Amino acid sequence: MSASAANPNSNSNAVTFPTPRVTLPLGTSVLQTYSGAFICLEILFGGLVWILIASSNVPVPLLQGWVMFVSVTMFVCSSLYLCVYLCGLADKLDTDWNLVDFVYHFVAFVFYFGASLLEAATTAGAVKPGSHNATVVDTLTFVTALNERQYNINVAATKLSLTS
């Protein structure tokens, strides 16, 4: 009996994978990368959307509730994710950080894109003061009465959620 037959772990044809390594820099130098810049922009724009939606008195709670949930959740998650890199915790956790970074930004994109569509629908369905417009979907009619200030805030929130 040969030595390689007795020990199955010493098979030279076995596939080995390198240990995952962090390719993003740790500490404050992460802010100089594209990923760090995206995280900072998500924090900035997520906070602004959060403030704008909250200041518009949420005229359509069903639609804007999701927008508020996305902006608050992604604001908190982006802040925590940035802290992982700034504090150097990414070096201590053994995971594929390239995949985590890709998945995180993809999920943020899907959430913010969906939220921007809902916010755009809310704004498009708004009745400006002095007009009699309404959005008709199938047999349902949506009318949202917004004053000029609330309408402008919703337009700004729509544009910001698109850029997040």
Steps between C-alpha positions, in 0.01 A plus 500: 500500500647836398522807721253700287242219512522483878455877541219635275584860594832484320344468154703721269206533257270652761373849433612754754362846535699792635379656819283806439681826540389856531589696189353825626731696725418526867476815707445842354665405170180311408344843439733542201350199317187484285331272750574736787371793297179309417446419867547866597257611228245240615527638852466861380213448255325244720499752785372776273218282363413404858481869600303604190240224531457569872455873433232441235257372767480166309182565298485141364604277791483172308742609226717739695524264795712268287712792381555602862584141598756471220665833574527437875611137462761573235625803697560280805643208297732729303624660820570161658663369182730802484589453869607141423763635262596805704555298819691225319249227588505375142851369560386300803195337337579216262269553203514593134471878532493552123179296481356672808573840345339402169190354665464799734510755219265290285242474781533874567442570129189280483354651819567860398375444145173353629465781751559763231226345284254511790596858584466598134154339491401695811624826351345434159166423662502828688254771421671835481314793648266643239497191273264207478732218394471144626689183423276219374625144537253241363173600667656665804561871519784630717484859608753640742442857608834666565571863555781659296762447774417130545498447123847656466633291790368182335662595170833553678463168686428322171812641338718423801377142530583450132859611559551284810 
